[in-house]
């Protein structure tokens, strides 16, 4: 645990660090006895005396005057930040330990706002662990304090998280209610974070899509799209700042070079925190696909793809598969084939599940090209691959697919064999009841 020092303790400790006696510190100003009273907390020094002591101890008046509550606040913030870093990296156990450390100071010094932040972090851990009911309770508890203290940005983020949780639980009406509250608080208080508002609009589009309110789903999708465009413009802004910094450096104007490089760094850090933008762009692509707006869908997939390639994100495979789905819908076979070859270059050979998905896309291409032999071979190979890697659910699905393929091609005996096999697998998995 970190130390919190009273004024007298700070003076005493600093005096000893400098190897000073009470008499040395007192000088001609006061008596050693008065110093002793201050150090033991039995006397409060005047402002003049504080200034004298700060000078003699080679420290600042601000350091000496800093209250125990302020020190506790700083320590709590430190522990919270470390906790959040561990939570973001997926180490929830260590994150929880640092939350406990913060909580010690928060409760001892009754730091209400910090307590809300800690409850909020606990909610994030529960959300990450898919303990949604508990996460919901923690978010609601933290929001009571945020609302009481008018912490508007925190209120917005809490409502947004509650919206995400209820979406996960398929409680779409509750989700849209939380998200509308997030939007209202955001707009009423001019938060000024385009990405945050984009997120709210995106999840509202999701909620409305799920309750089949297509007008609102479409409207919010376009609102999300507009906000994310503004965020992406920040990258261009950062590039401009970097060029300015380099130019000032060439001219020997180091002060301005440092100023603009610092600004550049701030924008890039801001952009780096938006790691989930590729996920949202990918999902916006899916939404526009469902709206039959393939052109708009492509735009979002391309953005997601580029971000994921830049970040060496393995999820680029999923985005490319989605792009392939678009080309299948357009029956553009040659483009499909180009994308499938591109997917192979990104695919890790140990990623069996995505390899299965890739093969199934090839199957659909062969069907479109009426290459029935190739379609049959790829289905059978993929079925063997799923069985060999003990992916029972996929094996069951593939077995049923092969059965249906044989029915379509008038091979009743083979069809019966694979349909029976598929049904048996699903029974063993408990998906089908006897």
N, C-alpha and C positions, 0 to 999 in steps of 0.2 A: 504493500500500500504506500501511496505517496503521502508525504508530510504536509500538514497545514499548520502554519506558524502564526501565533498571535504576535502583536507588535513588539512586545517585550522580548519574546523569544528570537525574533528577527534581529533585534539590536544586539542581544547577547551573543548570538551565533556569529554575526558579522564581526563583532568586536574581537571574539576569540580567533576567528579566521585571520584577522590582521595582527594578532598577538598583542592586543592592547589591554592594559589594565583599566579598571574603573576610573582611576585617577587620570590616565592618559586621555580617555574619552571625555571626561569632565572638563579638562583644561582649566581655563580661567572663567568659563561660562557658568558652570554650576558645580555642586558638590558631588563627590562620588556616591554619597548616600542617596541623592536624588536620582542618579542614574540607576542605582540598585532598585529603587522603588518602581521606576519605569520598567526595568527588565522583569521584575516579578509580577507586573500587571497591577500593582497597587496605586499607580499614579498615571494619569494621562497627560502626555506632554502637550504644550501649546504648539501652534503652527510654527512660531519663531524657533522654538527649541527643536522641533522636528527637522526644520531646514538646517539648523546647526548640526544635528546628529547625522543627517544624510551626507552632508559635506565631509564631516570628520570620518565617517565610515565608508567614504567613496562609493556611495550608492545613491539611488534616487528617492525623493520624497514619495513618488508614486508607489515604489516598491514597499516602502515602510507603511504607507497608508492603506495598502490593499487589504480589504477585509477578508476574514476567514471564509465568508460566503462566496466572495469573488474567486478566491483561490480554489474553493470546492467546485465552483462552476467550471473553471478552466480544466481541472483534473477530470471532471465528469465528461466534458467535451472530448478530451483526449481519449479516454477509455471508450467512449461511444464511437469515435472515428475509427479506432483500431477494431472495435467489434464489427462495425459495418464493413470494413475491409475484409475481415475473415468471413462474414456472411456472404459477401459478393463472390468470394473465392470458393464458397461451398463448404467451408469448415465451420459448421454450426456449433460444435462443441466448444471450440476455442472462442467463437463469437459470444456464446452464452457466458463464458467465464469473465470476459471483459465487461459484459453487461452487468454481471454481479458486482464487479469492482466499482463500476460507475454508480450502481444503485446504493452502495454503502454511503457514499458522499451525498447523494441526492436525498436520501432519507434522513441522514444525520443533520443536514442543513436545510431541509424542507424546500428543495429547489423544484418548484411545481412544473415549470416548463421542461426542465431536463427529465423529470419523471415521465412526462408525456412522450418525449423522444425515445426513452428507454422502452416504454410499452409498445411504441410504434415499431422499434427494432425487433422486439419479441414477436410482434405480429408478422413481420417480414420473414422471420425464421419459420414460423408455423406455415405461412403461405408457401415458402420454398419447399417445405416438407409435405405439402398437400394436406396439412391438418387445417382444413378450411373453416370449420366451426369455431375452433379456438382462435384462429387468425382473425376472424370476423369480430369476435368478442374483444380482442386486444385493440384492433383498429377503432372500434366504437368507443372503447374506454379512453384511448389517447385523444380521440377527436373531441370528447367532452371538454378536456383541458385546452386544446387548441382553439376551440370555439370561444371559450370563456376569455382567453387572452388575445383574441383577434389575430391568431397566427394564420393568415389567409392562405399562404402557399402550402403550409402543412395540411390545412383543411382540405384544399383541392387534392393534394396527393393522397390523402386518406380516403376521400370519397372515390377517387380513381381506383385505388387498390380494392376497395369494397365492391366497386363495379366489376373489376376483373375476377374477384373471387366468386361473386354470384353468377357471372357468366360461366365459370368453370362448373358450377353446380346446376347449370341449366335453368337458373331462376332469372329468366330474361327480363321480366317486368321489374323485378327488384333492381337488376343491373341498370336498366335504363333510368330508374328513379335516382339511384346513387350518382350516375354519370351526369344527369341533368343538374343535380345539386353541385357537382364539381364544376360544371360549365358556368352556372350562375355565379358562384363565389369567384371564379376566375375573372369573368367579365365585369362583375360589380367592383372588383378591386384592382383591375388593370395589372395583372401579375406580370405580363410581358415576357412569357416564355413560349415561343412558337411551338417547340417540340411537345411541351406538356399539353397545350391545347390540341395539337394534332393527335396526340394519344387519346384524349377524351373523345374527340370526334370519331376516331377510328373504332374505338370500342363501342361507341353509340351506334355506329353503322352495323357492327356485329350483332348487337342486341336487337336492333330493329329487323335485321335480316332474319334472325332466328324466330321472331314472332310474326314473320311474313308481312311486315309493314315496309313494302318495297320502296315507297316514295321517300320515307324518312331514311331508310338504309342508303338509298342512292344519294340523297342530299348530303348526308353526313360523310359518305365516302369522298365526295368531291370537296367538302370542307377540309377533311383530313389531308387529301391530296394537295390542296393549296397551302396548308400550313407546313407540310413536309418540304414543299418546294422552297419556301422561305428559309427553312433550316439549311437546306443544301446550298443556298446562296451564301451562307456563312463561310463555306469552304473557299469560294471565290474571293470573299472579303479577306480571309486569312492569307491567301496567296498574294493579294495586293499589298497587305501589310508587310509581308516578308520581303517583297521587292523593294518597298520603301526603306526598310531596315538595311538591306544590302547597299542601296544607293547612298544612304547617309554614311555608312561605313566607308565606302569608296571615297567620299568627300572628306573623310577624317572627322566627321561630326559624331563622335562616339556616344554622346548623351542621347541624341535622337535615335541613333542606331539601336541602343539598348532599349529605349522606350518602345520603339516599334516591334522589336523582336519579342519583348515581354507581352505586348498586345497580341502578337501572332500566337505565342504559346498559349495564352488564355483562351483564344478562340479554338485552337486545335484540341486543348484539353476538354473544352466544352463539347466539341464534336466527338471526341473519343468516348465521352460518357454516354453518347447516344448509340451504344453498341447494338441495342435492340431495334434500331431503325430498319436494319436489313430484314428482320423478322416481320415487322409491320408492313414494310413495302411488299414483301413476298405475299403476305396475307391480303393486302389490298388488291394485289394482282388476282388472287383467287376470287375475291368478292366481285371484281369487275368481270371475271370469267363467268361467274354465276349470273351476272346481269346481262350476259351476251355482248358485253362491250369489250371485244377482244383487243381492239387497238389500245384502249386505256390499260387493259390488263398487261399487255406487252411492255408498256412504258414502265410500270411498277416492277415487273419481273426483272427488267434490264437494270434498273437502279439497284435492286437487291443483289442481283448477280455481280455487278461491278464492285459493290461494297464488300461482298463476301470473298471475291477473288483477291481484292486488295488486302483483306485481313487474314488471308489463308484459312478461311472458315470452311470446314468440311460440309456445312449445310448448303454450299453452292450447288451440290448434287441435287438437293430437293428443289431448288429454284429452277435448275435446268430441266428437271422432270416436268415441272409445271409449265415451262415454256413449250416443251414437247407436246403436252396436253393441248395447248392452244393450237399448235400446228396440226395436230390430229383433227381437232374440231374444224379447222379450215381445209382439211384433207390435203395439206401441202406435204406430201410424202418425202420429197428430197430434203426439205428443211428439217423434218423429223429425223431423218437419218444423220444429217450433219450434227444435230444436237445430241443424238445418242452416242455418236463417236466422241463428241466433246465430253459427255458424261463419263465415258470409259477412262479418259485421261485424268479425271479428278478422283475416280473411285478407288478406294483402298481395297486390296484383294481380300482383306479380312472382314469387310463390311458386307456380310452375306445378305442381310435384309434388303439393303439398297441394290445389291446385285440381282436379287429376285425381282425387285421393282423394275430394274432396267430390262431384264429379260421379258417381263410382261409387256413392256412398251414395244419391244421388238416383235412380240407375238401379234400385237394389234396392228403393227405396220405390215407384217406378212399377210394378215387377214385382208387388210385394205388392198394389198397388191395381189391377192388371190393366190399366194404361194403357200398352199395348204400343207405340203410336205415339211417345209421349213417351219411353219407354225406349229405343226405336231411335234417336231423334234425339239423345238425350244421349250414347249410346255413340259414334255417328258423329262428333259434335262433339268429344268427348274424344279420339278417335283422331286427328282432324285437329290438335287442339291439341298432342298428344304429338309428331306428325311435324313440325309447324311449329317446335317448340322442340328438335328433334333428340334427343328422349328415346326412343331406339330400343327399349330394353327394354320400356318402358311401351307403346310403339306395337305391339310384337309381342304383348304380353299382351292389349291391347285388340282387336287384329285377330282373335285366337283367340276372345275373348269374343263379338265380333260374329258370327263364324262359327257358334259354338254357339247364339247367339240365333236366327239364321236357320234352323238345323237344327230347333230346337224349334218354329219357326213355318212349317215345311215349304217354305222358300225355298232349295232345294238349290243353284241356280246361284250366288246371292249368297253362300251359305255356303261353297261351294268356293273362290270368289274370295278371301274374307277369310282362310280357313284356310290357303290357299297363301301368301298374303301374310305371315301370321304366321310360318309355318314358314321362309320365306325370310329374314325378319328375324333369327330365332333362329340360322339357319345362318351368316349374316354375322357375328353376334356371337360365334359359336363355342359357343353354348349347345347347339345340335344338331349332330351330325356327319352328313355326307352318307352 
